[in-house]
Amino acid sequence: MQKVLLIGALLATHSVLSAQTVSGSWYGHADVDMAGVHNNYLTELVIKQKGNRVEGIFGYYFRDKYQSFFIHGRYDPKTREITIKDVPVTFYGSTSTLNSVDCNTQFVGLLIHSRAGSTVKGALYADPKYKYTCPSIKVNYILDKSDNQTDSTIEAGVASARIWKPQPDDVVVNAITANTPAATTPVTAPAVSEPAPVAPPPAPDSARAATQPVAAQANAGPVATPAPPPVDPVKEEKKKIEESFAKRKPVVNRVLEVESDSLRLSFYDNGEIDGDSISVFVNKQIALSHQGLDARAFNLFLHLDSTRDINEISMFAENLGRIPPNTALMVLTDGRNRYEVFMSSSLTENATIQIKRKKAKAIAQQ
């Protein structure tokens, strides 16, 4: 009997240890460990464990840019701690990712298994001598149980990292710049080789009028009328959609509180594929148009406008397809939470969701 119990205990121990692997596809969000509200990061970690070593891909989406890198690190099965050195991360205070600088960090995380799921919680730590310039970034990863292609993803390389990476047909939108009126291009007059003659002032009397040169009057040709600027069909189409959008009634489907200022919105056809086509508006400004709804989603990566208490996402029906009304399933992800919203638009109404950013204090208490 004791042998049976001992064998059972050994098998249970082996089962627990084998379940402590860190291999898999992890996704989540990273927040700057400082007081106040800051831009945060959507991030993914696709890794494979080989004994005490791990390798794979680290990627993150910040503001309007996605970056990914091959990484190597160590995993301690006793403490369940994973360490990855030399992870470059865009400086959190960068206002633009075009000319941004990177903070070189080290990731240290703890693997946690529970009935609710598997998580890796940790932080990206900068070199101590740069701790005031590059503060720590808290990271919370969740295991993607649906992804069974960790090996093929790593072997395919950085280009295949797919959780947050915008694909060629996806759209990245900054809600702040999206609501800034576009600058108008001034229409300039055609260049001339010499200045145009200045018309003389009106003559006060007939004697003075007689002194005006007759030849100049005879040689004066007709005044050229500048040609109107060419019509831009893309701008005209956009204008028509915006005018139609303004005439329709906004119907708020749902109000969501999110924990990140960077979101991924995925739009699918809700039901039978029947030729529905939509435009998406961010804070009443058109973000993209002529998007057909299909079984395969199109994605919109959105950086929220932090100066607004509420950001609005609206779906404008360009047609009703074969089966009215125009319906879509929108999946919103903020790196920790996933929301599914069913949206329905007609030729008189725009489906709208309102997005609020959770307060930093509320996030910290979770």
C-alpha positions in Angstrom: 0.0 0.0 0.0 2.8 2.4 0.8 4.5 1.6 -2.5 1.2 2.5 -4.3 1.0 5.8 -2.4 4.7 6.5 -3.1 4.3 5.9 -6.8 1.1 8.0 -6.9 3.0 10.9 -5.1 5.9 10.6 -7.6 3.5 10.7 -10.6 1.7 13.7 -9.1 5.0 15.5 -8.6 6.1 14.7 -12.1 2.7 16.0 -13.4 3.0 19.3 -11.5 6.6 19.9 -12.6 5.8 19.1 -16.2 2.9 21.6 -16.1 5.3 24.4 -15.0 6.7 24.9 -18.5 6.8 28.5 -19.7 6.6 27.5 -23.4 3.7 29.1 -25.3 2.3 32.3 -26.7 1.8 35.0 -24.1 0.1 38.3 -24.6 -0.6 41.2 -22.3 0.1 44.8 -21.5 2.9 46.8 -19.9 2.5 49.9 -17.7 5.1 52.4 -16.7 5.8 52.2 -13.0 5.4 55.9 -12.2 2.7 58.1 -10.7 0.2 59.6 -13.2 -1.2 58.3 -16.5 1.3 57.3 -19.2 1.2 55.7 -22.6 1.5 51.9 -22.2 2.4 49.0 -24.4 0.6 46.0 -25.8 3.1 43.1 -25.8 3.5 39.5 -26.7 6.0 36.8 -25.8 6.3 33.7 -27.9 8.9 31.4 -26.3 10.0 27.8 -26.1 11.6 26.3 -23.1 14.6 23.9 -23.4 15.7 22.8 -20.0 16.7 25.9 -18.1 16.9 28.0 -21.2 14.2 29.8 -23.3 14.2 31.4 -26.7 11.7 33.0 -28.9 10.2 36.4 -29.9 9.5 39.4 -27.8 7.2 42.0 -29.5 5.3 45.1 -28.5 3.0 47.7 -30.0 3.5 51.3 -28.8 1.5 54.3 -30.0 1.7 53.7 -33.8 4.6 51.3 -34.1 5.2 47.6 -33.7 8.6 46.1 -33.0 9.8 42.5 -32.4 13.1 40.8 -31.5 14.6 37.4 -31.1 15.3 36.8 -27.4 17.3 34.3 -25.3 17.0 33.9 -21.6 16.9 31.5 -18.6 14.1 29.8 -16.7 14.4 28.4 -13.2 11.8 25.6 -12.7 12.3 25.7 -8.9 11.5 29.4 -8.5 9.5 29.6 -11.8 11.4 32.8 -12.6 12.1 33.7 -16.2 14.9 36.2 -17.0 15.6 37.8 -20.4 18.4 40.3 -20.9 18.9 43.0 -23.5 15.3 43.8 -24.4 15.1 47.3 -26.2 11.9 49.2 -25.5 10.8 52.6 -26.9 11.1 55.4 -24.2 7.7 55.8 -22.6 7.7 59.6 -23.0 8.3 59.6 -26.7 5.8 61.8 -28.5 6.7 60.2 -31.9 8.0 56.8 -32.8 9.7 58.1 -35.9 12.6 59.6 -34.0 12.3 57.9 -30.6 15.0 56.4 -28.4 15.1 53.0 -26.8 15.7 52.0 -23.2 17.7 48.8 -22.9 16.0 46.6 -20.3 16.0 43.2 -18.6 12.8 41.3 -18.2 12.2 39.3 -15.0 8.9 37.5 -14.6 7.2 34.9 -12.4 5.2 32.0 -13.9 1.9 31.5 -12.1 -0.4 28.5 -12.8 -4.0 28.4 -11.4 -7.4 27.0 -12.3 -8.2 30.4 -13.8 -5.3 30.2 -16.2 -1.6 30.8 -16.5 0.1 34.1 -16.2 3.5 35.6 -16.2 3.9 38.7 -14.0 7.0 40.8 -13.9 8.7 43.9 -15.1 11.2 45.4 -17.6 14.0 46.8 -15.6 16.4 49.4 -17.1 20.1 49.7 -16.2 20.3 51.2 -12.7 22.3 54.2 -13.9 19.3 55.1 -16.1 16.6 54.4 -13.6 15.4 58.0 -13.5 15.3 58.3 -17.2 13.9 54.8 -17.9 11.6 53.7 -15.1 10.5 50.1 -14.6 7.7 48.9 -16.8 5.3 46.4 -15.1 4.2 43.5 -17.4 1.3 41.1 -17.1 1.1 38.2 -19.6 -1.7 35.8 -20.1 -1.2 32.4 -21.9 -3.0 32.1 -25.2 -4.4 28.6 -24.8 -5.8 28.6 -28.4 -2.3 28.9 -30.0 -0.6 25.6 -30.6 1.9 26.9 -33.1 4.7 28.2 -30.8 7.5 26.2 -32.6 6.4 27.2 -36.1 6.0 30.8 -35.1 9.6 30.9 -33.7 11.0 29.0 -36.6 9.3 31.4 -39.1 10.9 34.4 -37.5 10.0 37.9 -36.5 7.8 38.4 -39.5 5.3 35.9 -38.3 4.7 37.4 -34.9 0.9 37.9 -35.1 -0.8 38.8 -31.9 -0.4 42.6 -32.0 1.5 43.1 -35.3 -0.5 45.1 -37.8 -0.8 43.3 -41.1 -0.5 45.1 -44.5 -4.3 45.5 -44.7 -4.7 46.7 -41.1 -4.9 50.3 -40.1 -3.1 52.2 -37.3 -4.9 55.3 -36.0 -3.9 57.9 -33.5 -7.1 59.4 -32.0 -5.3 62.6 -31.2 -4.0 63.4 -34.8 -7.2 61.9 -36.2 -9.2 64.8 -34.7 -6.8 67.5 -35.8 -8.3 69.3 -38.9 -6.2 68.5 -42.0 -4.1 71.5 -43.2 -5.4 73.0 -46.4 -3.0 73.3 -49.2 -3.0 76.9 -50.5 -3.6 77.4 -54.2 -0.7 79.4 -55.6 -0.9 81.5 -58.8 1.2 80.4 -61.8 4.7 81.9 -61.9 5.3 84.8 -64.2 8.6 86.1 -65.6 7.9 89.7 -64.7 5.5 91.5 -62.4 2.1 92.3 -63.8 1.5 96.0 -64.7 -0.2 98.0 -61.9 -3.4 99.7 -63.1 -3.1 103.5 -62.8 -5.5 105.3 -60.4 -8.6 106.9 -62.0 -8.0 110.3 -63.6 -9.5 113.2 -61.6 -10.3 115.2 -64.8 -10.4 115.0 -68.6 -7.1 116.8 -69.0 -5.2 114.2 -66.9 -7.1 111.4 -68.6 -5.8 112.7 -71.9 -2.2 112.1 -70.8 -2.8 108.3 -70.5 -0.9 106.3 -73.2 -3.3 105.1 -75.8 -0.9 102.3 -77.0 -1.1 100.7 -73.5 -4.8 100.6 -73.7 -4.7 99.1 -77.2 -2.2 96.4 -76.3 -3.9 95.4 -73.1 -5.0 91.8 -73.5 -7.9 89.9 -71.8 -7.2 89.1 -68.1 -6.4 85.4 -67.6 -8.8 83.5 -65.3 -6.9 80.9 -63.2 -8.0 77.3 -63.8 -9.9 75.7 -60.9 -7.9 73.1 -59.0 -8.5 69.5 -60.2 -11.1 67.5 -58.3 -9.7 64.8 -56.1 -12.1 61.8 -56.3 -10.8 60.3 -53.0 -11.4 63.5 -51.1 -14.8 63.9 -52.7 -15.8 60.4 -51.7 -14.6 61.0 -48.1 -16.6 64.2 -48.0 -19.8 62.4 -49.0 -19.3 59.7 -46.4 -18.7 62.3 -43.7 -21.8 64.3 -44.7 -23.9 61.2 -44.6 -22.5 60.2 -41.3 -23.3 63.5 -39.7 -27.0 63.2 -40.8 -27.5 59.8 -39.2 -28.4 59.3 -35.5 -25.7 57.9 -33.2 -26.9 54.9 -31.2 -24.6 53.9 -28.3 -24.4 50.1 -28.1 -22.0 49.9 -25.1 -19.7 51.9 -22.8 -16.4 50.1 -22.0 -13.7 50.9 -19.5 -10.3 49.9 -20.7 -6.9 49.6 -19.0 -4.7 50.7 -21.9 -4.5 53.7 -24.1 -3.6 51.4 -27.0 -6.3 49.1 -28.3 -6.9 46.6 -31.1 -10.3 46.6 -32.7 -11.2 43.6 -35.0 -14.3 43.7 -37.2 -16.0 40.5 -38.5 -19.3 40.0 -40.3 -21.9 38.9 -37.7 -23.7 36.1 -39.5 -23.9 35.2 -43.1 -21.3 36.9 -45.4 -23.7 39.0 -47.4 -21.5 41.9 -48.8 -21.7 44.4 -46.0 -19.4 47.3 -46.3 -18.6 49.8 -43.6 -16.6 52.9 -42.6 -15.2 53.4 -39.2 -15.1 56.7 -37.4 -13.0 57.7 -34.4 -14.4 60.7 -32.5 -16.6 61.6 -35.5 -13.6 61.7 -37.8 -13.3 59.1 -40.5 -10.5 56.6 -39.9 -11.1 54.1 -42.7 -13.7 53.4 -45.4 -14.9 50.8 -47.9 -14.1 47.9 -45.6 -16.0 44.7 -46.5 -17.0 42.5 -43.6 -15.9 39.0 -43.9 -15.1 35.9 -41.8 -11.6 37.1 -41.7 -11.3 40.2 -39.5 -9.7 43.5 -40.4 -8.0 45.2 -37.6 -7.7 48.8 -36.4 -4.9 49.6 -33.9 -6.0 52.7 -32.0 -4.1 55.0 -29.7 -6.7 56.9 -27.6 -6.9 60.6 -27.2 -6.0 61.1 -23.5 -7.4 64.6 -23.5 -10.9 63.2 -23.8 -12.9 61.6 -21.0 -14.7 59.5 -23.6 -13.4 58.3 -27.0 -16.1 57.1 -29.5 -15.9 54.4 -32.2 -18.7 54.5 -34.7 -19.7 52.1 -37.5 -21.2 53.7 -40.6 -23.1 51.4 -43.0 -22.1 52.1 -46.6 -24.7 49.6 -47.7 -27.0 47.0 -46.2 -25.7 43.9 -48.0 -28.2 41.3 -49.1 -29.6 40.9 -45.6 -30.4 44.2 -43.8 -29.3 45.7 -41.5 -25.5 46.0 -41.7 -24.2 44.0 -38.7 -20.7 43.3 -37.4 -19.0 41.7 -34.4 -16.3 44.0 -33.0 -13.7 42.4 -30.7 -11.8 45.0 -28.6 -8.7 44.0 -26.7 -6.7 46.2 -24.3 -3.9 43.7 -23.5 -5.7 42.3 -20.5 -9.4 42.2 -21.3 -11.3 41.1 -24.4 -14.7 42.5 -25.2 -17.1 41.4 -27.9 -19.6 43.9 -29.1 -22.4 43.3 -31.6 -23.0 46.4 -33.7 -25.8 47.1 -36.1 -26.1 50.1 -38.4 -28.7 51.2 -40.9 -29.1 54.0 -43.4 -30.4 56.2 -40.6 -28.3 55.1 -37.6 -24.7 54.8 -36.7 -23.7 52.1 -34.2 -21.4 53.6 -31.6 -19.4 52.5 -28.6 -17.9 54.8 -25.9 -14.5 54.1 -24.4 -13.3 55.3 -21.1 -9.8 54.9 -19.7 -9.8 53.4 -16.2 -8.2 55.6 -13.5 -4.6 54.7 -12.6 -5.7 54.1 -9.0 -8.4 51.6 -10.0 -5.9 49.7 -12.2 -3.3 49.5 -9.4 -5.9 48.1 -7.0 -6.7 45.1 -9.3 
